Amino acid sequence: MDYQNKVLIGIYISSSILIIAANLAIIAVILYSPLLRKKARNHIIVSIALADLLLGSFVLPMLATNLIDSSAIADCHTHIAVQIIGDYGILFVVGWQLVTFNILHIQENSLKCNWNFFKLPTSACLKSFILVSWSWFAALCILVPLITTSAPVRFAYNISDDFMCMMLLPKTVLIAVCVFSLYLPYYLCVCALITIVVCYSKGCHKAPTSTLMENLNPDAAGEVTEQQTQQQPLTSSENPLVAAISNTVYLVCYTPLVVHIWLYLSEIYTPNSVNGMIVFGTLARSIILPLSWVAFKDIQEELKDYKRKLKVAISMCASNPLPSTASSVSFSRLQETQSV
């Protein structure tokens, strides 16, 4: 085993540990809090974290195993269809779940509107289930048939020098899979980021002021504003720009991969240094994105509450130490004297 493979194995193993820890932490924070569990936005965050957990617990260990196994050809295992489904499936689910998150966030915080989907006479659990599960079912229906019928044939007769096993698909299938799993979500996130920034700069997220009513009847205007503040949902107080952080992380980390696949399809050679940037960006996205959710106010408040409870528990343990051996001996002597 050469030095480069040893470095890659170390990167895969350490990244796997960090990805699992970061995503398990955000899942635990959301699922443990009753307030956070009620929001559909947080259900989408949990879905994205579950997809990243598959990357950390399934795809990366498989890549490390392929590097350790000296009989593997071109760093790709014989179960290439399973590995490609893991690669593209995670790209598909994370990308489209982030698009769903952007739609939900923009219509609630930036545009201040409620679309017909959110007014349907269905339960909140059913709405959250639809928002979360549709991308997983779409990945199974679109990606699995394309990959399972094409990957083994291509792998049997063509050995690619590219470090990414998911490039071993026929060109037409590769284009279709990349468009659905990477390019469409990527450009939709670009549009969402532009929409969030433009709406924030124009003040679309602010409630309209009733200046005419204030001039005519200040008391009535005060009553209306009081009613509006009482009926205002919790999500409306959120800064719309917090969603720009997650979109920026996604776009910056996946830009090298988008460019690499485009150059690969154009039959333009890319140096090995670009491959390192792609690996770094893909792994960094799965580590940084769960940390970006902490920018939301309700998650911050929940973390502060956990920190406060931890300090209280530590202070209670410090103020009430375990009984010493001297006190236990004196207590036993007291019992002996009482028995006599």
FENWO-V699075 format. One record per backbone hydrogen bond with DSSP energy under -1.0 kcal/mol. NH is the residue of the N-H (numbers start at 1). CO is the residue of the C=O. If there is no record, write none. Layout:
nh=NH co=CO
nh=NH co=CO
This chain:
nh=6 co=2
nh=7 co=3
nh=8 co=4
nh=9 co=5
nh=10 co=6
nh=11 co=7
nh=12 co=8
nh=13 co=9
nh=14 co=10
nh=15 co=11
nh=16 co=12
nh=17 co=13
nh=18 co=14
nh=19 co=15
nh=20 co=16
nh=21 co=17
nh=22 co=18
nh=23 co=19
nh=24 co=20
nh=25 co=21
nh=26 co=22
nh=27 co=23
nh=28 co=24
nh=29 co=25
nh=30 co=26
nh=31 co=27
nh=32 co=28
nh=37 co=33
nh=39 co=36
nh=43 co=39
nh=44 co=40
nh=45 co=41
nh=46 co=42
nh=47 co=43
nh=48 co=44
nh=49 co=45
nh=50 co=46
nh=51 co=47
nh=52 co=48
nh=53 co=49
nh=54 co=50
nh=55 co=51
nh=56 co=52
nh=57 co=53
nh=58 co=54
nh=59 co=54
nh=60 co=55
nh=62 co=58
nh=63 co=59
nh=64 co=60
nh=65 co=61
nh=66 co=62
nh=67 co=63
nh=68 co=64
nh=69 co=65
nh=72 co=69
nh=76 co=73
nh=80 co=78
nh=83 co=79
nh=84 co=80
nh=85 co=81
nh=86 co=82
nh=87 co=83
nh=88 co=84
nh=89 co=85
nh=90 co=86
nh=91 co=87
nh=92 co=88
nh=93 co=89
nh=94 co=90
nh=95 co=91
nh=96 co=92
nh=97 co=93
nh=98 co=94
nh=99 co=95
nh=100 co=96
nh=101 co=97
nh=102 co=98
nh=103 co=99
nh=104 co=100
nh=105 co=101
nh=106 co=102
nh=107 co=103
nh=108 co=104
nh=109 co=105
nh=110 co=106
nh=111 co=106
nh=113 co=107
nh=119 co=116
nh=122 co=120
nh=127 co=123
nh=128 co=124
nh=129 co=125
nh=130 co=126
nh=131 co=127
nh=132 co=128
nh=133 co=129
nh=134 co=130
nh=137 co=133
nh=138 co=134
nh=139 co=135
nh=140 co=136
nh=141 co=137
nh=142 co=138
nh=143 co=139
nh=144 co=139
nh=147 co=143
nh=148 co=144
nh=149 co=145
nh=150 co=147
nh=151 co=147
nh=154 co=150
nh=155 co=151
nh=156 co=152
nh=158 co=154
nh=167 co=164
nh=168 co=165
nh=174 co=170
nh=175 co=171
nh=176 co=172
nh=177 co=173
nh=178 co=174
nh=179 co=175
nh=180 co=176
nh=181 co=177
nh=182 co=178
nh=183 co=178
nh=184 co=179
nh=186 co=182
nh=187 co=183
nh=188 co=184
nh=189 co=185
nh=190 co=186
nh=191 co=187
nh=192 co=188
nh=193 co=189
nh=194 co=190
nh=195 co=191
nh=196 co=192
nh=197 co=193
nh=198 co=194
nh=199 co=195
nh=200 co=196
nh=201 co=197
nh=202 co=198
nh=204 co=199
nh=206 co=203
nh=211 co=209
nh=214 co=210
nh=215 co=211
nh=216 co=212
nh=217 co=213
nh=221 co=217
nh=222 co=218
nh=223 co=219
nh=224 co=220
nh=225 co=221
nh=226 co=222
nh=227 co=223
nh=228 co=224
nh=229 co=225
nh=230 co=226
nh=231 co=227
nh=238 co=235
nh=242 co=239
nh=243 co=240
nh=247 co=243
nh=248 co=244
nh=249 co=245
nh=250 co=246
nh=251 co=247
nh=252 co=248
nh=253 co=249
nh=254 co=250
nh=255 co=251
nh=258 co=254
nh=259 co=255
nh=260 co=256
nh=261 co=257
nh=262 co=258
nh=263 co=259
nh=264 co=260
nh=265 co=261
nh=266 co=262
nh=267 co=264
nh=268 co=263
nh=276 co=272
nh=277 co=273
nh=278 co=274
nh=279 co=275
nh=280 co=276
nh=281 co=277
nh=282 co=278
nh=283 co=279
nh=284 co=280
nh=285 co=281
nh=286 co=282
nh=288 co=284
nh=289 co=285
nh=292 co=288
nh=294 co=291
nh=295 co=292
nh=296 co=293
nh=300 co=296
nh=301 co=297
nh=302 co=298
nh=303 co=299
nh=304 co=300
nh=305 co=301
nh=306 co=302
nh=307 co=303
nh=308 co=304
nh=309 co=305
nh=310 co=306
nh=311 co=307
nh=312 co=308
nh=313 co=309
nh=314 co=310
nh=315 co=311
nh=316 co=312
nh=317 co=313
nh=318 co=314
nh=319 co=315
nh=320 co=316
nh=328 co=324
nh=329 co=325
nh=330 co=326
nh=331 co=327
nh=332 co=328
nh=333 co=329
nh=334 co=330
nh=335 co=331
nh=336 co=332
nh=337 co=333
nh=338 co=334
nh=339 co=335
nh=340 co=336
